[in-house]
Amino acid sequence: IREEYQKRYIYISVDEYQDTNDMEYKLVKNLAGERKNICVVGDTDQNIYGWRGAKIKNMLHFEKDFPKAKIFFLEQNYRSTKNIVNAANSVILKNKNQLKKDVWTENGHGEKIQLMRALSDNEEGVLVANSIFETKMNQQWRNKDFAILYRTNAQSRSMEEALRKMNIP
C-alpha cells in the first residue's frame, strides 16, 4: 500500500508542520519515501498544540530526516511594529526548542508595550474594562474601535462581566 501511495503522490507538502503529531510525522515520512520530494512550512515559535499531541521535535529534526532539504527562514515581519517584534524576539530567545532566526521589520517603532499584571481572571477583566473605559473617555473612541483577544474561551466570562459592570457592550 505504501509503495502505491508513493507512486501516486510524487510531491508532498505539509503546512503547519510544527503541529504534526507522531502518527502524522510517520505518515509524511513514509509517503516521502525514497524520492523525499517534500516541502514543509512551519515555525517552531508557533507550536501551540502540544496538548493535542503535536511534537515540536518533528520540526527540529526535519534536517536530520531530510538532509538534502533546503531550509528557508522567513524572518521579515510585515505586520508588527519594531517594539512588538523586539519584545517577541526577547521572549523567544528563552525557548530551548527552537530553530534560531532573527525576525525583523521595516515598520516603525510603534507605541510602547504596556504590561498589566493581574492576580486573577476577574482582576484581568477589570483591568481591561478600565483601560477601554479610560481610552473611550480620553480619546473619544467608540466601542467598535476595540477588540479583546484572549488565550482561552474560559477567559471570556471575566471579560464579559467586567465590561457589563462598566456598561460597555
Disulfide bonds with the S-S distance in Angstrom:
none
